[in-house]
Amino acid sequence: AFDAKPVGSGPYRFVQAVREDKIVMEAYDKYNGPHPAKAKKMIWRLMSDPSARVSALESGRVQAIEDVPYI
């Protein structure tokens, strides 16, 4: 199924997904579109706890977060 092995046409390719932990992608060398990958690898940490997201950002463990809680 698509969830287990997603397919796309962008500058990154799917490498790994660990349920409730992370999604790993890496630059796709054969991509020839207008916006090439700017990073060789991306790891999306899945953090449901708002305070954990803020703490990870403040400590430098992550470089960005979404759904920033009101502090």
N, C-alpha and C positions, 0 to 999 in steps of 0.2 A: 504494500500500500504506500501511498505518497508520504504518509507520516514516517515510515521507516526508511525510505530512500527517496527524498524529494528531488525533483528535477527543475532546473531553471535555466535562464539564459543570460544571467548577469555576470559581473566581474568576479564573483566568488563562487566556490563550489562547496557543497556540504561535505563535512568530514565525519562529524560525530554528534550525537545527541545523547545526553545522560538525563533521564527523566528527573525533573525537579532539581536539576543542578546546573547544567550548562549546554550550550550549543556551540560547536566549533566549526568554523569555516576558514578556508584559505583561498588566496588569490588564484584565479583560474587563468593560467598562462595563455590559453588559446582564445580568450575573450578578445573580440576586435571591435567592440562598441565604442561609443563616444566618451565614456567615463570609466577608465581603467581603475583597478583596485589601487588604493593608496597605502594599504597595509598588507603585509604578506600573510598575516593570520589574524583572525578575530575570534575571541571567546566571549560569548554572551552568557554571563552568570544569571541564573534565574533565582531571584530573591523576592519572595512574597512579603517578607516583613519590612515595612517602611524604615524602621530604625536601623535594621541591618544594612539596607541600601545606603543610607546616609553615612553610617559608620564606615562602610567599605570605601565610599568616596573620600571621606575625610582622612582615612588612613593610607590612601593611595593604592589600595588593592584593586580598585576599578577606576577607569578614567572618566566615566559618564554614567548617569543613571536616568531612568525615565520614571514617570509618575512620582515626581518629587513631592514628599509630604509637606504640608504647611507646618513650619516650625515656629 
